[in-house]
Amino acid sequence: MKFRITPLNFASAFFLIVAVYSWVYGIQVSGTHIKGMGNTLGWIFLLFAVVVSFMDIMFRNFFPETKKVWIVELSFITLAAIIFLLVK
């Protein structure tokens, strides 16, 4: 299988880095350090990384060309960001 770099690869790497960072340094909200939430948020970001990796594999199977995969994945990321901002 040929290794291809896609936007969801970067997203899953980002979620893994944030998960490890939250486990090592904990979480600080509004200047208050919260010890118990570091582990919880670490597991949540690890779950996000697994889901994003699964989505990447799914998109790669549906779209064999790298250019189409990039377009579809960037559209997916944009749509997810817009929905997040609308709900927020």
Rosetta silent file (secondary structure, phi, psi, omega in degrees, C-alpha in Angstrom):
SEQUENCE: MKFRITPLNFASAFFLIVAVYSWVYGIQVSGTHIKGMGNTLGWIFLLFAVVVSFMDIMFRNFFPETKKVWIVELSFITLAAIIFLLVK
SCORE:     score description
SCORE:     0.000 S_00000001
   1 L     0.000  132.926 -178.077    0.000    0.000    0.000 S_00000001
   2 L   -82.756  132.550  179.280    1.333    3.386   -1.006 S_00000001
   3 L   -81.831  125.737  178.159    1.619    5.983    1.765 S_00000001
   4 L  -124.352  136.406  177.009   -0.117    9.255    0.928 S_00000001
   5 L   -86.956  128.685 -178.845   -0.152   12.393    3.043 S_00000001
   6 L  -132.711  165.453 -179.932   -3.644   13.826    3.446 S_00000001
   7 H   -61.177  -34.244  179.386   -5.234   16.588    5.573 S_00000001
   8 H   -72.498  -21.020  170.847   -6.798   14.083    7.962 S_00000001
   9 H   -63.760  -43.754  177.997   -3.322   12.647    8.612 S_00000001
  10 H   -64.724  -39.276  179.920   -2.339   16.075    9.919 S_00000001
  11 H   -65.704  -42.897  179.599   -5.544   16.279   11.976 S_00000001
  12 H   -67.878  -36.753  175.430   -4.989   12.884   13.601 S_00000001
  13 H   -63.627  -40.661  177.720   -1.357   13.788   14.360 S_00000001
  14 H   -61.980  -45.163  179.835   -2.568   17.043   15.939 S_00000001
  15 H   -64.578  -37.131  176.821   -5.097   15.185   18.119 S_00000001
  16 H   -65.621  -41.414  178.777   -2.427   12.706   19.234 S_00000001
  17 H   -64.061  -43.356  179.103   -0.059   15.549   20.169 S_00000001
  18 H   -65.172  -37.727  178.864   -2.811   17.339   22.128 S_00000001
  19 H   -63.599  -47.119  179.421   -3.719   14.096   23.925 S_00000001
  20 H   -64.717  -40.584  178.695   -0.123   13.478   24.992 S_00000001
  21 H   -61.470  -42.674 -179.660    0.285   17.129   25.985 S_00000001
  22 H   -68.994  -31.294  176.151   -2.830   17.014   28.176 S_00000001
  23 H   -70.614  -39.267 -175.693   -1.604   13.814   29.860 S_00000001
  24 H   -78.416  -48.873 -172.510    1.847   15.247   30.555 S_00000001
  25 H  -102.868  -10.800 -178.844    1.055   18.868   31.478 S_00000001
  26 L    80.037 -173.181 -176.319   -2.631   18.733   32.428 S_00000001
  27 E  -120.580  138.584  177.484   -5.310   21.245   31.488 S_00000001
  28 E  -123.397  120.687 -178.867   -5.564   24.870   32.562 S_00000001
  29 E  -118.302  121.365  178.374   -8.911   26.669   32.211 S_00000001
  30 L    53.192   41.436  177.060   -9.151   30.401   32.968 S_00000001
  31 L    82.032   -4.813 -179.460   -5.907   30.383   34.941 S_00000001
  32 E  -105.591  124.094  179.918   -6.979   27.472   37.167 S_00000001
  33 E   -80.751  124.087 -179.158   -5.082   24.212   36.806 S_00000001
  34 E  -109.840  111.309 -174.967   -7.480   21.241   36.769 S_00000001
  35 L   -73.696  -45.335 -174.395   -5.669   17.975   37.539 S_00000001
  36 H   -69.771  -25.072 -176.308   -8.419   15.394   36.953 S_00000001
  37 H   -78.337  -17.584 -179.767   -9.502   16.741   33.593 S_00000001
  38 H   -61.465  -43.809  179.279   -6.117   16.168   31.931 S_00000001
  39 H   -67.896  -42.469 -178.670   -6.629   12.420   31.756 S_00000001
  40 H   -63.114  -48.198  179.441  -10.232   12.733   30.625 S_00000001
  41 H   -68.327  -30.600  174.265   -9.449   15.197   27.855 S_00000001
  42 H   -61.312  -44.218  177.895   -6.439   13.120   26.844 S_00000001
  43 H   -66.735  -36.619  178.619   -8.703   10.118   26.291 S_00000001
  44 H   -64.612  -44.751  178.649  -11.214   12.274   24.407 S_00000001
  45 H   -67.958  -32.250  174.457   -8.521   13.589   22.048 S_00000001
  46 H   -65.341  -39.941  175.401   -7.209   10.056   21.577 S_00000001
  47 H   -62.921  -42.537  176.008  -10.739    8.995   20.594 S_00000001
  48 H   -58.408  -42.101 -179.796  -10.889   11.927   18.144 S_00000001
  49 H   -62.951  -39.874  179.143   -7.591   10.770   16.616 S_00000001
  50 H   -66.995  -42.744 -179.996   -8.928    7.231   16.135 S_00000001
  51 H   -64.522  -42.922  179.920  -12.166    8.495   14.556 S_00000001
  52 H   -66.112  -38.478  177.060  -10.295   10.854   12.220 S_00000001
  53 H   -64.177  -40.002  177.099   -7.915    8.051   11.193 S_00000001
  54 H   -63.262  -42.648  178.107  -10.906    5.821   10.434 S_00000001
  55 H   -62.161  -38.501  178.806  -12.478    8.614    8.344 S_00000001
  56 H   -62.987  -44.487  178.427   -9.180    8.994    6.458 S_00000001
  57 H   -63.119  -40.217 -179.877   -9.107    5.278    5.642 S_00000001
  58 H   -64.355  -45.743  178.935  -12.742    5.422    4.549 S_00000001
  59 H   -64.647  -35.773  178.465  -12.150    8.405    2.232 S_00000001
  60 H   -65.035  -34.541  179.057   -9.063    6.732    0.748 S_00000001
  61 H   -72.360  -34.111 -179.305  -11.120    3.669   -0.164 S_00000001
  62 H   -78.570  -31.998 -176.257  -13.851    5.729   -1.832 S_00000001
  63 L  -124.187  102.766 -175.359  -11.530    8.069   -3.759 S_00000001
  64 L   -72.774  -24.734 -178.573   -8.439    6.407   -5.241 S_00000001
  65 L   -84.402  138.621 -177.023   -6.868    9.598   -6.632 S_00000001
  66 H   -64.817  -37.607 -178.799   -4.852   11.717   -4.200 S_00000001
  67 H   -63.174  -43.253  179.038   -6.178   15.000   -5.595 S_00000001
  68 H   -66.823  -37.498  178.378   -9.806   13.959   -5.018 S_00000001
  69 H   -62.254  -42.605  178.841   -8.980   12.731   -1.510 S_00000001
  70 H   -61.904  -44.157 -178.483   -7.467   16.136   -0.672 S_00000001
  71 H   -64.513  -45.737 -178.250  -10.529   17.980   -1.987 S_00000001
  72 H   -66.773  -42.861 -178.348  -12.996   15.742   -0.132 S_00000001
  73 H   -69.851  -38.565  175.803  -11.051   15.792    3.132 S_00000001
  74 H   -65.969  -36.883  175.510  -10.559   19.572    3.076 S_00000001
  75 H   -65.265  -40.069  177.848  -14.279   19.944    2.389 S_00000001
  76 H   -63.414  -44.184  179.117  -15.033   17.629    5.321 S_00000001
  77 H   -64.151  -42.175  179.002  -12.776   19.621    7.656 S_00000001
  78 H   -64.018  -44.091  178.875  -14.346   22.904    6.515 S_00000001
  79 H   -63.016  -41.599  178.666  -17.869   21.545    6.994 S_00000001
  80 H   -64.764  -39.107  177.636  -17.021   20.227   10.461 S_00000001
  81 H   -66.167  -40.482  178.671  -15.533   23.627   11.437 S_00000001
  82 H   -65.205  -44.206  178.242  -18.616   25.492   10.166 S_00000001
  83 H   -63.286  -41.044  177.805  -20.958   23.172   12.072 S_00000001
  84 H   -60.848  -44.353 -179.666  -18.822   23.576   15.205 S_00000001
  85 H   -68.421  -33.998  177.577  -18.979   27.370   14.939 S_00000001
  86 H   -69.012  -38.792  179.713  -22.736   27.335   14.329 S_00000001
  87 H   -72.155  -35.749  179.902  -23.377   25.143   17.358 S_00000001
  88 L   -64.231    0.000    0.000  -21.035   27.188   19.504 S_00000001
